């Protein structure tokens, strides 16, 4: 079973360590000396706060949003990456809706594939999900 995705905001502390908080999970706050450590601790913290079964943190989807330079190039990259993820999610929803509508109109899987720019196999998957 998969859990999440959870958005975890991460920032650099003045002592050189990292802190993190999961936006949607009240009380899920942690810290660590490295990003790897803080991600592992965030998974454990989320699992504990949500009383998930033992081992759930290994199947947890996290999106780390790191802030390190108060509006500089890294923060600009983080913002652009967030916008790209949001755009990709909207595109996926639009693709699914377009496939469903085109297939309802009786257009073949192969033709829908060419129209929306995905493989025929993906059209078939989305068509089965819509049914």
Secondary structure as the mmCIF struct_conf table of DSSP 4:
data_model
#
loop_
_struct_conf.conf_type_id
_struct_conf.id
_struct_conf.beg_label_comp_id
_struct_conf.beg_label_asym_id
_struct_conf.beg_label_seq_id
_struct_conf.end_label_comp_id
_struct_conf.end_label_asym_id
_struct_conf.end_label_seq_id
STRN STRN1 UNK A 3 UNK A 12
TURN_TY1_P TURN_TY1_P1 UNK A 14 UNK A 15
BEND BEND1 UNK A 16 UNK A 16
STRN STRN2 UNK A 18 UNK A 22
TURN_TY1_P TURN_TY1_P2 UNK A 23 UNK A 24
BEND BEND2 UNK A 25 UNK A 25
TURN_TY1_P TURN_TY1_P3 UNK A 26 UNK A 27
STRN STRN3 UNK A 29 UNK A 32
BEND BEND3 UNK A 33 UNK A 34
HELX_RH_AL_P HELX_RH_AL_P1 UNK A 35 UNK A 49
TURN_TY1_P TURN_TY1_P4 UNK A 50 UNK A 51
HELX_LH_PP_P HELX_LH_PP_P1 UNK A 52 UNK A 53
TURN_TY1_P TURN_TY1_P5 UNK A 54 UNK A 55
HELX_RH_3T_P HELX_RH_3T_P1 UNK A 56 UNK A 59
STRN STRN4 UNK A 60 UNK A 67
BEND BEND4 UNK A 69 UNK A 69
TURN_TY1_P TURN_TY1_P6 UNK A 70 UNK A 71
BEND BEND5 UNK A 72 UNK A 72
HELX_RH_AL_P HELX_RH_AL_P2 UNK A 73 UNK A 104
TURN_TY1_P TURN_TY1_P7 UNK A 105 UNK A 106
HELX_RH_AL_P HELX_RH_AL_P3 UNK A 109 UNK A 116
TURN_TY1_P TURN_TY1_P8 UNK A 117 UNK A 117
BEND BEND6 UNK A 118 UNK A 118
HELX_RH_AL_P HELX_RH_AL_P4 UNK A 120 UNK A 130
#
